[in-house]
Amino acid sequence: MSDQRIPRSHSEKAFWIVATIIAIVFVLFLMQSAVGIW
């Protein structure tokens, strides 16, 4: 059980990192189109 837990938490960390980056880019893109600067 402990052997399966290690890679699982590792992939979870990577998933959260990617999800956070995508969320930040998405919010910035929404703000850009909303404000209309670019």
mmCIF entry with sequence, helices, sheets and N, C-alpha, C, O atoms, coordinates in Angstrom:
data_MODEL
# 
_entry.id   MODEL 
# 
_entity.id                         1 
_entity.type                       polymer 
_entity.pdbx_number_of_molecules   1 
# 
_entity_poly.entity_id                      1 
_entity_poly.type                           'polypeptide(L)' 
_entity_poly.nstd_linkage                   no 
_entity_poly.nstd_monomer                   no 
_entity_poly.pdbx_seq_one_letter_code       MSDQRIPRSHSEKAFWIVATIIAIVFVLFLMQSAVGIW 
_entity_poly.pdbx_seq_one_letter_code_can   MSDQRIPRSHSEKAFWIVATIIAIVFVLFLMQSAVGIW 
_entity_poly.pdbx_strand_id                 A 
# 
loop_
_entity_poly_seq.entity_id 
_entity_poly_seq.num 
_entity_poly_seq.mon_id 
_entity_poly_seq.hetero 
1 1  MET n 
1 2  SER n 
1 3  ASP n 
1 4  GLN n 
1 5  ARG n 
1 6  ILE n 
1 7  PRO n 
1 8  ARG n 
1 9  SER n 
1 10 HIS n 
1 11 SER n 
1 12 GLU n 
1 13 LYS n 
1 14 ALA n 
1 15 PHE n 
1 16 TRP n 
1 17 ILE n 
1 18 VAL n 
1 19 ALA n 
1 20 THR n 
1 21 ILE n 
1 22 ILE n 
1 23 ALA n 
1 24 ILE n 
1 25 VAL n 
1 26 PHE n 
1 27 VAL n 
1 28 LEU n 
1 29 PHE n 
1 30 LEU n 
1 31 MET n 
1 32 GLN n 
1 33 SER n 
1 34 ALA n 
1 35 VAL n 
1 36 GLY n 
1 37 ILE n 
1 38 TRP n 
# 
_struct_asym.id          A 
_struct_asym.entity_id   1 
# 
_struct_conf.conf_type_id            HELX_P 
_struct_conf.id                      HELX_P1 
_struct_conf.pdbx_PDB_helix_id       AA1 
_struct_conf.beg_label_comp_id       SER 
_struct_conf.beg_label_asym_id       A 
_struct_conf.beg_label_seq_id        2 
_struct_conf.pdbx_beg_PDB_ins_code   ? 
_struct_conf.end_label_comp_id       VAL 
_struct_conf.end_label_asym_id       A 
_struct_conf.end_label_seq_id        35 
_struct_conf.pdbx_end_PDB_ins_code   ? 
_struct_conf.beg_auth_comp_id        SER 
_struct_conf.beg_auth_asym_id        A 
_struct_conf.beg_auth_seq_id         2 
_struct_conf.end_auth_comp_id        VAL 
_struct_conf.end_auth_asym_id        A 
_struct_conf.end_auth_seq_id         35 
_struct_conf.pdbx_PDB_helix_class    1 
_struct_conf.details                 ? 
_struct_conf.pdbx_PDB_helix_length   34 
# 
_struct_conf_type.id          HELX_P 
_struct_conf_type.criteria    ? 
_struct_conf_type.reference   ? 
# 
loop_
_atom_site.group_PDB 
_atom_site.id 
_atom_site.type_symbol 
_atom_site.label_atom_id 
_atom_site.label_alt_id 
_atom_site.label_comp_id 
_atom_site.label_asym_id 
_atom_site.label_entity_id 
_atom_site.label_seq_id 
_atom_site.pdbx_PDB_ins_code 
_atom_site.Cartn_x 
_atom_site.Cartn_y 
_atom_site.Cartn_z 
_atom_site.occupancy 
_atom_site.B_iso_or_equiv 
_atom_site.pdbx_formal_charge 
_atom_site.auth_seq_id 
_atom_site.auth_comp_id 
_atom_site.auth_asym_id 
_atom_site.auth_atom_id 
_atom_site.pdbx_PDB_model_num 
ATOM 1   N N  . MET A 1 1  ? 0.840   -1.202 0.000   1.00 0.00 ? 1  MET A N  1 
ATOM 2   C CA . MET A 1 1  ? 0.000   0.000  0.000   1.00 0.00 ? 1  MET A CA 1 
ATOM 3   C C  . MET A 1 1  ? 0.876   1.254  0.000   1.00 0.00 ? 1  MET A C  1 
ATOM 4   O O  . MET A 1 1  ? 0.607   2.214  -0.722  1.00 0.00 ? 1  MET A O  1 
ATOM 5   N N  . SER A 1 2  ? 1.933   1.229  0.824   1.00 0.00 ? 2  SER A N  1 
ATOM 6   C CA . SER A 1 2  ? 2.802   2.409  0.921   1.00 0.00 ? 2  SER A CA 1 
ATOM 7   C C  . SER A 1 2  ? 3.542   2.632  -0.402  1.00 0.00 ? 2  SER A C  1 
ATOM 8   O O  . SER A 1 2  ? 3.848   3.770  -0.758  1.00 0.00 ? 2  SER A O  1 
ATOM 9   N N  . ASP A 1 3  ? 3.830   1.543  -1.132  1.00 0.00 ? 3  ASP A N  1 
ATOM 10  C CA . ASP A 1 3  ? 4.542   1.689  -2.406  1.00 0.00 ? 3  ASP A CA 1 
ATOM 11  C C  . ASP A 1 3  ? 3.653   2.386  -3.442  1.00 0.00 ? 3  ASP A C  1 
ATOM 12  O O  . ASP A 1 3  ? 4.146   3.143  -4.278  1.00 0.00 ? 3  ASP A O  1 
ATOM 13  N N  . GLN A 1 4  ? 2.356   2.130  -3.382  1.00 0.00 ? 4  GLN A N  1 
ATOM 14  C CA . GLN A 1 4  ? 1.444   2.751  -4.350  1.00 0.00 ? 4  GLN A CA 1 
ATOM 15  C C  . GLN A 1 4  ? 1.164   4.201  -3.973  1.00 0.00 ? 4  GLN A C  1 
ATOM 16  O O  . GLN A 1 4  ? 0.798   5.006  -4.829  1.00 0.00 ? 4  GLN A O  1 
ATOM 17  N N  . ARG A 1 5  ? 1.332   4.532  -2.715  1.00 0.00 ? 5  ARG A N  1 
ATOM 18  C CA . ARG A 1 5  ? 1.011   5.883  -2.253  1.00 0.00 ? 5  ARG A CA 1 
ATOM 19  C C  . ARG A 1 5  ? 2.037   6.891  -2.772  1.00 0.00 ? 5  ARG A C  1 
ATOM 20  O O  . ARG A 1 5  ? 1.668   8.016  -3.106  1.00 0.00 ? 5  ARG A O  1 
ATOM 21  N N  . ILE A 1 6  ? 3.300   6.518  -2.847  1.00 0.00 ? 6  ILE A N  1 
ATOM 22  C CA . ILE A 1 6  ? 4.359   7.471  -3.210  1.00 0.00 ? 6  ILE A CA 1 
ATOM 23  C C  . ILE A 1 6  ? 4.155   8.029  -4.632  1.00 0.00 ? 6  ILE A C  1 
ATOM 24  O O  . ILE A 1 6  ? 4.101   9.249  -4.788  1.00 0.00 ? 6  ILE A O  1 
ATOM 25  N N  . PRO A 1 7  ? 4.040   7.187  -5.671  1.00 0.00 ? 7  PRO A N  1 
ATOM 26  C CA . PRO A 1 7  ? 3.868   7.726  -7.021  1.00 0.00 ? 7  PRO A CA 1 
ATOM 27  C C  . PRO A 1 7  ? 2.531   8.458  -7.175  1.00 0.00 ? 7  PRO A C  1 
ATOM 28  O O  . PRO A 1 7  ? 2.402   9.380  -7.980  1.00 0.00 ? 7  PRO A O  1 
ATOM 29  N N  . ARG A 1 8  ? 1.541   8.027  -6.386  1.00 0.00 ? 8  ARG A N  1 
ATOM 30  C CA . ARG A 1 8  ? 0.225   8.654  -6.490  1.00 0.00 ? 8  ARG A CA 1 
ATOM 31  C C  . ARG A 1 8  ? 0.308   10.109 -6.025  1.00 0.00 ? 8  ARG A C  1 
ATOM 32  O O  . ARG A 1 8  ? -0.177  11.009 -6.711  1.00 0.00 ? 8  ARG A O  1 
ATOM 33  N N  . SER A 1 9  ? 0.916   10.337 -4.876  1.00 0.00 ? 9  SER A N  1 
ATOM 34  C CA . SER A 1 9  ? 1.036   11.705 -4.364  1.00 0.00 ? 9  SER A CA 1 
ATOM 35  C C  . SER A 1 9  ? 1.940   12.526 -5.285  1.00 0.00 ? 9  SER A C  1 
ATOM 36  O O  . SER A 1 9  ? 1.745   13.731 -5.444  1.00 0.00 ? 9  SER A O  1 
ATOM 37  N N  . HIS A 1 10 ? 2.929   11.864 -5.889  1.00 0.00 ? 10 HIS A N  1 
ATOM 38  C CA . HIS A 1 10 ? 3.844   12.571 -6.795  1.00 0.00 ? 10 HIS A CA 1 
ATOM 39  C C  . HIS A 1 10 ? 3.082   13.077 -8.019  1.00 0.00 ? 10 HIS A C  1 
ATOM 40  O O  . HIS A 1 10 ? 3.244   14.228 -8.423  1.00 0.00 ? 10 HIS A O  1 
ATOM 41  N N  . SER A 1 11 ? 2.255   12.221 -8.603  1.00 0.00 ? 11 SER A N  1 
ATOM 42  C CA . SER A 1 11 ? 1.486   12.633 -9.780  1.00 0.00 ? 11 SER A CA 1 
ATOM 43  C C  . SER A 1 11 ? 0.448   13.674 -9.383  1.00 0.00 ? 11 SER A C  1 
ATOM 44  O O  . SER A 1 11 ? 0.127   14.570 -10.164 1.00 0.00 ? 11 SER A O  1 
ATOM 45  N N  . GLU A 1 12 ? -0.072  13.551 -8.169  1.00 0.00 ? 12 GLU A N  1 
ATOM 46  C CA . GLU A 1 12 ? -1.042  14.542 -7.686  1.00 0.00 ? 12 GLU A CA 1 
ATOM 47  C C  . GLU A 1 12 ? -0.391  15.913 -7.589  1.00 0.00 ? 12 GLU A C  1 
ATOM 48  O O  . GLU A 1 12 ? -0.995  16.926 -7.943  1.00 0.00 ? 12 GLU A O  1 
ATOM 49  N N  . LYS A 1 13 ? 0.853   15.937 -7.102  1.00 0.00 ? 13 LYS A N  1 
ATOM 50  C CA . LYS A 1 13 ? 1.582   17.215 -6.988  1.00 0.00 ? 13 LYS A CA 1 
ATOM 51  C C  . LYS A 1 13 ? 1.772   17.816 -8.373  1.00 0.00 ? 13 LYS A C  1 
ATOM 52  O O  . LYS A 1 13 ? 1.532   19.007 -8.573  1.00 0.00 ? 13 LYS A O  1 
ATOM 53  N N  . ALA A 1 14 ? 2.200   17.005 -9.321  1.00 0.00 ? 14 ALA A N  1 
ATOM 54  C CA . ALA A 1 14 ? 2.425   17.501 -10.683 1.00 0.00 ? 14 ALA A CA 1 
ATOM 55  C C  . ALA A 1 14 ? 1.109   18.008 -11.274 1.00 0.00 ? 14 ALA A C  1 
ATOM 56  O O  . ALA A 1 14 ? 1.080   19.030 -11.960 1.00 0.00 ? 14 ALA A O  1 
ATOM 57  N N  . PHE A 1 15 ? 0.023   17.283 -11.001 1.00 0.00 ? 15 PHE A N  1 
ATOM 58  C CA . PHE A 1 15 ? -1.283  17.691 -11.529 1.00 0.00 ? 15 PHE A CA 1 
ATOM 59  C C  . PHE A 1 15 ? -1.691  19.046 -10.968 1.00 0.00 ? 15 PHE A C  1 
ATOM 60  O O  . PHE A 1 15 ? -2.193  19.900 -11.698 1.00 0.00 ? 15 PHE A O  1 
ATOM 61  N N  . TRP A 1 16 ? -1.472  19.244 -9.662  1.00 0.00 ? 16 TRP A N  1 
ATOM 62  C CA . TRP A 1 16 ? -1.852  20.523 -9.041  1.00 0.00 ? 16 TRP A CA 1 
ATOM 63  C C  . TRP A 1 16 ? -0.996  21.661 -9.563  1.00 0.00 ? 16 TRP A C  1 
ATOM 64  O O  . TRP A 1 16 ? -1.482  22.780 -9.731  1.00 0.00 ? 16 TRP A O  1 
ATOM 65  N N  . ILE A 1 17 ? 0.297   21.381 -9.824  1.00 0.00 ? 17 ILE A N  1 
ATOM 66  C CA . ILE A 1 17 ? 1.181   22.426 -10.358 1.00 0.00 ? 17 ILE A CA 1 
ATOM 67  C C  . ILE A 1 17 ? 0.700   22.851 -11.744 1.00 0.00 ? 17 ILE A C  1 
ATOM 68  O O  . ILE A 1 17 ? 0.598   24.043 -12.034 1.00 0.00 ? 17 ILE A O  1 
ATOM 69  N N  . VAL A 1 18 ? 0.407   21.873 -12.593 1.00 0.00 ? 18 VAL A N  1 
ATOM 70  C CA . VAL A 1 18 ? -0.061  22.175 -13.949 1.00 0.00 ? 18 VAL A CA 1 
ATOM 71  C C  . VAL A 1 18 ? -1.416  22.878 -13.897 1.00 0.00 ? 18 VAL A C  1 
ATOM 72  O O  . VAL A 1 18 ? -1.657  23.835 -14.633 1.00 0.00 ? 18 VAL A O  1 
ATOM 73  N N  . ALA A 1 19 ? -2.299  22.394 -13.017 1.00 0.00 ? 19 ALA A N  1 
ATOM 74  C CA . ALA A 1 19 ? -3.635  22.990 -12.903 1.00 0.00 ? 19 ALA A CA 1 
ATOM 75  C C  . ALA A 1 19 ? -3.540  24.443 -12.449 1.00 0.00 ? 19 ALA A C  1 
ATOM 76  O O  . ALA A 1 19 ? -4.284  25.301 -12.924 1.00 0.00 ? 19 ALA A O  1 
ATOM 77  N N  . THR A 1 20 ? -2.614  24.714 -11.523 1.00 0.00 ? 20 THR A N  1 
ATOM 78  C CA . THR A 1 20 ? -2.450  26.087 -11.028 1.00 0.00 ? 20 THR A CA 1 
ATOM 79  C C  . THR A 1 20 ? -1.946  27.004 -12.137 1.00 0.00 ? 20 THR A C  1 
ATOM 80  O O  . THR A 1 20 ? -2.428  28.126 -12.293 1.00 0.00 ? 20 THR A O  1 
ATOM 81  N N  . ILE A 1 21 ? -0.956  26.512 -12.918 1.00 0.00 ? 21 ILE A N  1 
ATOM 82  C CA . ILE A 1 21 ? -0.406  27.322 -14.010 1.00 0.00 ? 21 ILE A CA 1 
ATOM 83  C C  . ILE A 1 21 ? -1.494  27.617 -15.041 1.00 0.00 ? 21 ILE A C  1 
ATOM 84  O O  . ILE A 1 21 ? -1.629  28.750 -15.504 1.00 0.00 ? 21 ILE A O  1 
ATOM 85  N N  . ILE A 1 22 ? -2.267  26.589 -15.396 1.00 0.00 ? 22 ILE A N  1 
ATOM 86  C CA . ILE A 1 22 ? -3.334  26.776 -16.385 1.00 0.00 ? 22 ILE A CA 1 
ATOM 87  C C  . ILE A 1 22 ? -4.366  27.771 -15.865 1.00 0.00 ? 22 ILE A C  1 
ATOM 88  O O  . ILE A 1 22 ? -4.857  28.616 -16.614 1.00 0.00 ? 22 ILE A O  1 
ATOM 89  N N  . ALA A 1 23 ? -4.693  27.664 -14.568 1.00 0.00 ? 23 ALA A N  1 
ATOM 90  C CA . ALA A 1 23 ? -5.685  28.574 -13.973 1.00 0.00 ? 23 ALA A CA 1 
ATOM 91  C C  . ALA A 1 23 ? -5.187  30.016 -14.025 1.00 0.00 ? 23 ALA A C  1 
ATOM 92  O O  . ALA A 1 23 ? -5.947  30.928 -14.349 1.00 0.00 ? 23 ALA A O  1 
ATOM 93  N N  . ILE A 1 24 ? -3.902  30.219 -13.704 1.00 0.00 ? 24 ILE A N  1 
ATOM 94  C CA . ILE A 1 24 ? -3.336  31.577 -13.719 1.00 0.00 ? 24 ILE A CA 1 
ATOM 95  C C  . ILE A 1 24 ? -3.360  32.145 -15.135 1.00 0.00 ? 24 ILE A C  1 
ATOM 96  O O  . ILE A 1 24 ? -3.756  33.292 -15.341 1.00 0.00 ? 24 ILE A O  1 
ATOM 97  N N  . VAL A 1 25 ? -2.936  31.339 -16.112 1.00 0.00 ? 25 VAL A N  1 
ATOM 98  C CA . VAL A 1 25 ? -2.926  31.801 -17.503 1.00 0.00 ? 25 VAL A CA 1 
ATOM 99  C C  . VAL A 1 25 ? -4.351  32.104 -17.969 1.00 0.00 ? 25 VAL A C  1 
ATOM 100 O O  . VAL A 1 25 ? -4.588  33.080 -18.680 1.00 0.00 ? 25 VAL A O  1 
ATOM 101 N N  . PHE A 1 26 ? -5.295  31.255 -17.560 1.00 0.00 ? 26 PHE A N  1 
ATOM 102 C CA . PHE A 1 26 ? -6.691  31.443 -17.960 1.00 0.00 ? 26 PHE A CA 1 
ATOM 103 C C  . PHE A 1 26 ? -7.243  32.743 -17.389 1.00 0.00 ? 26 PHE A C  1 
ATOM 104 O O  . PHE A 1 26 ? -7.927  33.492 -18.086 1.00 0.00 ? 26 PHE A O  1 
ATOM 105 N N  . VAL A 1 27 ? -6.947  33.007 -16.121 1.00 0.00 ? 27 VAL A N  1 
ATOM 106 C CA . VAL A 1 27 ? -7.423  34.242 -15.478 1.00 0.00 ? 27 VAL A CA 1 
ATOM 107 C C  . VAL A 1 27 ? -6.796  35.465 -16.150 1.00 0.00 ? 27 VAL A C  1 
ATOM 108 O O  . VAL A 1 27 ? -7.476  36.459 -16.405 1.00 0.00 ? 27 VAL A O  1 
ATOM 109 N N  . LEU A 1 28 ? -5.490  35.384 -16.433 1.00 0.00 ? 28 LEU A N  1 
ATOM 110 C CA . LEU A 1 28 ? -4.821  36.512 -17.092 1.00 0.00 ? 28 LEU A CA 1 
ATOM 111 C C  . LEU A 1 28 ? -5.429  36.760 -18.471 1.00 0.00 ? 28 LEU A C  1 
ATOM 112 O O  . LEU A 1 28 ? -5.626  37.905 -18.878 1.00 0.00 ? 28 LEU A O  1 
ATOM 113 N N  . PHE A 1 29 ? -5.723  35.669 -19.185 1.00 0.00 ? 29 PHE A N  1 
ATOM 114 C CA . PHE A 1 29 ? -6.321  35.801 -20.518 1.00 0.00 ? 29 PHE A CA 1 
ATOM 115 C C  . PHE A 1 29 ? -7.706  36.442 -20.424 1.00 0.00 ? 29 PHE A C  1 
ATOM 116 O O  . PHE A 1 29 ? -8.061  37.287 -21.245 1.00 0.00 ? 29 PHE A O  1 
ATOM 117 N N  . LEU A 1 30 ? -8.486  36.035 -19.418 1.00 0.00 ? 30 LEU A N  1 
ATOM 118 C CA . LEU A 1 30 ? -9.820  36.614 -19.234 1.00 0.00 ? 30 LEU A CA 1 
ATOM 119 C C  . LEU A 1 30 ? -9.712  38.097 -18.911 1.00 0.00 ? 30 LEU A C  1 
ATOM 120 O O  . LEU A 1 30 ? -10.472 38.904 -19.447 1.00 0.00 ? 30 LEU A O  1 
ATOM 121 N N  . MET A 1 31 ? -8.780  38.463 -18.044 1.00 0.00 ? 31 MET A N  1 
ATOM 122 C CA . MET A 1 31 ? -8.603  39.867 -17.673 1.00 0.00 ? 31 MET A CA 1 
ATOM 123 C C  . MET A 1 31 ? -8.178  40.687 -18.891 1.00 0.00 ? 31 MET A C  1 
ATOM 124 O O  . MET A 1 31 ? -8.638  41.812 -19.085 1.00 0.00 ? 31 MET A O  1 
ATOM 125 N N  . GLN A 1 32 ? -7.302  40.113 -19.701 1.00 0.00 ? 32 GLN A N  1 
ATOM 126 C CA . GLN A 1 32 ? -6.827  40.816 -20.900 1.00 0.00 ? 32 GLN A CA 1 
ATOM 127 C C  . GLN A 1 32 ? -7.986  41.098 -21.846 1.00 0.00 ? 32 GLN A C  1 
ATOM 128 O O  . GLN A 1 32 ? -8.156  42.232 -22.295 1.00 0.00 ? 32 GLN A O  1 
ATOM 129 N N  . SER A 1 33 ? -8.787  40.076 -22.153 1.00 0.00 ? 33 SER A N  1 
ATOM 130 C CA . SER A 1 33 ? -9.890  40.270 -23.097 1.00 0.00 ? 33 SER A CA 1 
ATOM 131 C C  . SER A 1 33 ? -10.979 41.147 -22.483 1.00 0.00 ? 33 SER A C  1 
ATOM 132 O O  . SER A 1 33 ? -11.668 41.874 -23.198 1.00 0.00 ? 33 SER A O  1 
ATOM 133 N N  . ALA A 1 34 ? -11.136 41.080 -21.166 1.00 0.00 ? 34 ALA A N  1 
ATOM 134 C CA . ALA A 1 34 ? -12.169 41.891 -20.510 1.00 0.00 ? 34 ALA A CA 1 
ATOM 135 C C  . ALA A 1 34 ? -11.774 43.365 -20.527 1.00 0.00 ? 34 ALA A C  1 
ATOM 136 O O  . ALA A 1 34 ? -12.588 44.230 -20.851 1.00 0.00 ? 34 ALA A O  1 
ATOM 137 N N  . VAL A 1 35 ? -10.522 43.642 -20.177 1.00 0.00 ? 35 VAL A N  1 
ATOM 138 C CA . VAL A 1 35 ? -10.058 45.033 -20.154 1.00 0.00 ? 35 VAL A CA 1 
ATOM 139 C C  . VAL A 1 35 ? -9.868  45.547 -21.582 1.00 0.00 ? 35 VAL A C  1 
ATOM 140 O O  . VAL A 1 35 ? -10.112 46.719 -21.870 1.00 0.00 ? 35 VAL A O  1 
ATOM 141 N N  . GLY A 1 36 ? -9.429  44.654 -22.466 1.00 0.00 ? 36 GLY A N  1 
ATOM 142 C CA . GLY A 1 36 ? -9.256  45.045 -23.862 1.00 0.00 ? 36 GLY A CA 1 
ATOM 143 C C  . GLY A 1 36 ? -7.949  45.783 -24.102 1.00 0.00 ? 36 GLY A C  1 
ATOM 144 O O  . GLY A 1 36 ? -7.853  46.591 -25.026 1.00 0.00 ? 36 GLY A O  1 
ATOM 145 N N  . ILE A 1 37 ? -6.945  45.515 -23.284 1.00 0.00 ? 37 ILE A N  1 
ATOM 146 C CA . ILE A 1 37 ? -5.655  46.200 -23.459 1.00 0.00 ? 37 ILE A CA 1 
ATOM 147 C C  . ILE A 1 37 ? -4.963  45.660 -24.717 1.00 0.00 ? 37 ILE A C  1 
ATOM 148 O O  . ILE A 1 37 ? -4.438  46.420 -25.531 1.00 0.00 ? 37 ILE A O  1 
ATOM 149 N N  . TRP A 1 38 ? -4.975  44.312 -24.856 1.00 0.00 ? 38 TRP A N  1 
ATOM 150 C CA . TRP A 1 38 ? -4.286  43.710 -26.001 1.00 0.00 ? 38 TRP A CA 1 
ATOM 151 C C  . TRP A 1 38 ? -5.306  43.458 -27.102 1.00 0.00 ? 38 TRP A C  1 
ATOM 152 O O  . TRP A 1 38 ? -4.952  42.953 -28.168 1.00 0.00 ? 38 TRP A O  1 
# 
